[in-house]
Structures are given as C-alpha cells and as structure tokens.
Amino acid sequence: MTFLPTEWLAARRRAGDALVVAWLAGIAGVVGSFAVASFTPSFVATPIADSLARNLPGAVITFAIVVLGDLGAKLNVVAALVLATLLLAGIALVGIAAGRRIDGQLAGPLIATTVSSVVTFVLTGASLASIAAGVGVGSVLGGATLLAATKPAASDASGRRRVLGGAASALAFGIGSYLLGEHVGSDRASPPDVAPTTDESVVAAVDASLAEADEKSLDIGGLEPLVSEGFYQVDINAADPIIDADEWSLTVTGAVEDEPTYSYDEIRNLDPESRFVTLRCVGESLNGKKLDNALWTGVPIMDLLEPAAPADECCVMLRGADGFYEEFPLSALRDGFLAYEMNGDVLPRGHGFPVRALIPGHWGEINVKWLTEIEVLEGEQDGYWEKRGWHGTGPVETVAKLHAVNDLTDGRVEVAGHAYAGIRGIKRVEVSTDGGESWADAELSEPLPGDDVWRQWRYRYDPPPGSHEVVVRATDGTGSLQPEEESDAFPSGPTGWVSRTIDR
C-alpha cells in the first residue's frame, strides 16, 4: 500500500480551504457591489453581461433571441454573475497567496480589497460600488484569517476555522448587503425626477386622446385595450442607463452645415405633439405578445434636424447612450418622432428617458432609446442589428394575433386579438373556424388617429362539437393579404397565419 506524504495531504487541504474561502469572497464582492449599485450599470456584473451580449457570435445571439426569448437574456445575466464571482474569487486567491508569502495576518485581505476595488472600478467606472465590492472580498478573507488564527497554524482545525470564518463573514456581509441593495434598487427603479408637462392645452389633448382610445377599445376578457396596460421592453442592455436630464444633450453631427446641440428643456419647449404609435418586436414568435401601443408626446425629428441643413442624398445614424445605433434613410425620418412622454407621464427609464426615437412602420428594436446623437452620413453604414445579420430596419410584417378565447353565456365562443401592419394600417381581419376552409369577417375596433397604430378584432361563433382549428389573417390598408407562409423571426421578422386548436 502506498502512503501519501503528510506534507502533501496538508498542502491539498490548505489549497481546498483557500478555494472555498476565495469563492465565498467572490460572492461577497458581487453582493457588496449590488448593495450600493443595485442592478444598474454600476453593478460589477453589468458590464460583463453587456460585453457578452455585444461580443458573442451572431449565431449565438440569434439562437438566444429566436429560441430562448426572455430566458436568453436571463441566462446572459446568470453567466455574467458567475464570471464576476470567478473574477473576484481569483483576486481573493491572489490575496491569500500574498498574505502567506508576506506572513502578515491582514496583508492578504488588504491586498485583495485594494485589487478588487481597482479592477471593479476599471469595469464599471463607479467608485462607491467598486469599494463595496473590495470590502466584500476583504471582509471574508479577514474573517477567515482572524478565526483561523485562534488555533496554531499547523493544526488541522486551523483550515476548517478559516473556512467557517469565511462562511460566517460572507453570510453576515451578504445578508446586510442584499437588504441594502433591495432598498437602493427600489430607489433606482423609481421614475425620473422630472415632472410631465403642465401646459393646459397639451394635457387636455393627451387626456382627450386617452379617453378616445378607452372609448374605442372593445371590452374583451383577456385582451389588452388599445392603449397597452403593460408595454414590453427589449434592448441590448443588462441594466438600462440612468441619465440625469440636466446633464443630457442631443447633438446633430456629420454631413451638416451646422452641429446644433439641444438640452432636455430646449426640446420640451418646442411645440409638442402627441401620437399613438405601436411597436412590435422583430424577434418575437408569430403569436407572441411583444406588440404594444402607447400615446407618445414629443416633437418631430425634423424640427431638430432641419436647422442643421443636412444633405438630402443619404441617411442618418441614430445613437443612444447605451452604445446602440441604427441607420435609417433620411426619408424615413421625415415622419420620425422624438418622444419624451408616454401616456401623459414622463418617459420611463426603461423606455428611453430622457428622449427616444419613434420611426413609423419599423420594428421596435431600431427605435433608438436614450438618444444622444443624430449623425447625418455621407454613405450607407450597417446598424447594430444589421451587423448581426438582421434586417430590422425593413417595414414590419402584417399580423393578426389570436390572444383571447372566451366562452360566452349564450354558448358561443369569442376569439379576439390585435392586428398590426405598421404605416399601412389594418383594413380587414378574417377568421376561419374550420382550419382555413371558409372565412368570415371579424369585428374591428374603430381606428385611432395615426399612421402606425394597431386595431383590436373579435369574432363570435357557435362552436362545432369537439376540437376545431381557428385561423386568423389580416389585410393591410393597401389591400395586401397577410402572407400565409410561415417564416422564423430571423432575419426579417416572423410571418404566417396564426392558428389555434380549440376544444369545446
């Protein structure tokens, strides 16, 4: 029988104990960062998640969007949390090794605290959250070191005490930091500290438009009214930018005679308009629910662009504070809009506060949020999603969605949904209750004012015995029928007739 040297076994135990303590320190560092920053761009995991989203191969991003959907974004955040923990754990290991070499009880924790703070600051640029991450790492190493020192260094109990000390420190630090982070997070998630317009004529126009939408909405169980109660949110960020309106500005640059810069107050002082605009996600499933409508208040893009005297022959790149950018033909911006309010309130942070772009007839993703620059180009360039293989700037596909199935008291079945075709509008929705063999017109909600707005539809019928397939299709304002052939979301958005099997 072969016996392993005692020294080798002791070294293995010390290495294992050090790995456990380092891992606990990494967790504490991440939690410490969260305590101060919450889930904002200052959180240590946020730039890692953003980097993954921006630099993973296009095929991986497409798979995450088309197949995984919202789960893909969540997995990206989980991966970023793991990587952030590994990074800080690695720094903790360096601190442990340095402390042993220097042979000073607090040398290792101090080194790990300093290095963790510096590395986190390089990642986030946030001093307070970076210090908190460093303190989290250092506190665990310090607790482990102090408890281990209560026994002789050569004792087997010393390593175990080191792990217990690290675990106790991590638990205490983690609980306190998490509770603090939840409190900070609720503050960070609060609406921007800006009041909506108080101009009586604007307020009256908004109230009248919202009342009109409420009056024209069909009362259908399980179906949102014409102004969405919960507007979907999709962007490229793990955490959205937090922008101070007083420090924000929008600049027109590029092939222009002048490069004007506008403050938030200057834009709000221009003559405002309110428009209903519907947005649809290019990466959603055919019958998905990332299609919503709101009343937006703002100013036409050309009111800001024309004073710069842009060249007429090409295109424009819109850029946001989050690094997102998208190109449009200059002609597409003729009806473009810059919104700073939504449904009579200040634009929420998640929808682009202080100002976002709305370009009629295009997919939702390319309506740039947190807009900071309008660059007039001399030649065509690919936008963010075009570089990844998508054709997001093309016109939206016509769709009639089937989202509600209700049993009526008279024995009939009610099916309902929304229909949308961008600036082409919706002329007609047809329903088949026999799998597409025959068709009947559905009832449509009265159209809201605007060129880029959805409509509700509903159809009531006597159901046949057993199961049957309901199919819906829409005709746009030009008379073109929604394509029957199904296609995936990539690269130009999903198409096809929506169907659903109903068993009654």
Buried (B, 14 or more C-beta within 10 A) or exposed (E): EEEEEEEEEEEEBBEEBBBBBBBBBBBBBBBBBBBBBBBBBBBBBBBBBBBBBBEBEEEEBBBBBBEEBEEBBEEBBEBBBBBBBEBBBBBBBBBBBBBEEEEBEBBBBBBBBBBBBEBBBEBBEBEBBBBBBBBBBBBBBBBBBBBBBEBEEEEEEBBBBBBBBBBBBBBBBBEEBBEBBEEBBEEBBEEBEBEBBEEEEBBEBBEEBBEBBEEBBBEBEEBBBBBBEEBBBBBBBBBBBBBEBEEBBBBBBBBBEEEBEBBBEEBBEBEBBBBBBBBBBBBBBBBBBBBBBBBBBBBBBBBBBEBBEBBEEBBBBBBBBBEBBBBBEBEBBEBBBBBBBBBBEBBBBEBBBBBBBBBBBBBBBBBBBBBBBBBBBEEEBEBBBBEBEBEBBBBBBBBBBBBBBBEEEEEEBBBBBBBBBBBBBBBBBBBBBEEBEEBEEBEBBEBBEBBBBBBBBBBBBEBEEEEBBBBBBBBBBEEEEBBEEEBBBBBBBBBBBBBBEBEE
